[in-house]
Amino acid sequence: MVEVLPFSGYRYKDLPLEKVICPPYDVISPEEKQKFLNLHPYNFVHLTLGKKHPTDYQEISKILNEWINNDIFIKEDEAFYIYKQRYSWYGRKEITWGILALLKLQALGEEDILPHEQTFKGPKKDRLEVLRYCNANFEPIWGIYEDEEGFTSKIYQKLNEKDAIIKVVSWDKREHFLWKIPLNFEKDIREFFNKKKILIADGHHRYEASWLFYNEKKDERFRYIFTLLTDLYDPGIKVLPTHRVLKSSINISILDLSEFFDIYEENFDKDRINLSFNPSDPFIYYYSNGRLYKLSPNINYLSLNSEKSNIWWVLPTTLLQKGVWENVLNKKEGELQEKGLIRFSHSIDEVLEIISSDEYGSSFILPTIQLETIYTLALKNERLPQKSTYFYPKPVSGLIFWKII
């Protein structure tokens, strides 16, 4: 059974929000981090990442306590919140809604909270240290639930007619709104989520770190995590692919790839390239030396299949992990990442920009996996490989956060 609770959140008191909010910790490049550190002395990135590299968790804890003691933040009474984002998507306006709440932790995949991706050790250890030093969730994880009855949308529409307690436009022109949900909705919200399953869209590392932290503490106050909950059928949710860009030192020959893939060279038009996953026609692209190759799994690849479902084996990231990394390079992706041999990108334009330097020489361009497919596999407890998805628009950091004790 899923349990959600209202929470006493901290938010900025009298500061220009557009200067103190920032992107989530795991999507900020070193250059962006410095930009936000310089933007305002109380920018939230001081708490999510800190000023130093490697991260100085003791410093972050000191900053948090100083800001609370100096009334940089105000503490709200317990409540659920509605969070709305409005943004532009290829020239049209899009809206997405969610409920901010505390979600009771469970062992992942064993009950009603469903992971969809594998994780890396490094980010999990990093977020665990933040918890140990700060006893706080600075950013919500992102969970997806099914609301076929339209229960939560009725709450959204009622509050949308009222003034939000927070309105701000972020650096990327997204508009953000926050409403406190009246207390008379609390019982119905808790009962509604009791019957649901929650897919973790974003925040696997933070969830697993919180589970480890709770088991260290063995204190029920720590058995919750700050969460944004969004309806599976919300049209504002976008799932983007995560492409891989390879250092020039990694040499992958078409001949080697042909052992596991049928290979077709295609004309490269970045605006017309097919980026939609189809399980009946699975493929990934390999871009090298200005040429684009479509890689479709052959009988050798399909014969590798064991344990997992047929759909899992032909997912774009599985084709890459099993067909390329493990059986052509004899490597794991985590190893390549730790050695700095690959970069991740969600934009073909950015991929081309990275490759234009001498440092990077090729890329694997992956189709997008549909949200319904992700949810179906999660229900079967089949986790996708790491970095299979990128959910958008991610909640901005700094609107409100939860300090456990």
Secondary structure, 3 states (H helix, E strand, C coil): CCCEECECEEEECCCCHHHHCECCHHHCCHHHHHHHHHHCCCCCHHHHCCCCCCCCHHHHHHHHHHHHHCCCEEECCCECEEEEEEEEECCEEEEEEEEEEEEECCCCCCCCEECCECCCHHHHHHHHHHHHHHCEECCCEEEEECCCCCHHHHHHHHHHCCCCCEEEECCCCCEEEEEECCHHHHHHHHHHHHCCCEEEEECHHHHHHHHHHHHHHCCHHHCEEEEEEEECCCCCCEEECCEEEEECCCCCCHHHHCCCEEEEEECCCCCCCCCECCCCCCCEEEEECCEEEEEEECHHHHCCCCCCCHHHHCCHHHHHHHHHHHCCCCCCHHHHHHCCCEEEECCHHHHHHHHCCCCEEEEEECCECCHHHHHHHHHCCCCECCCCCEEECCCCECCCEEECC
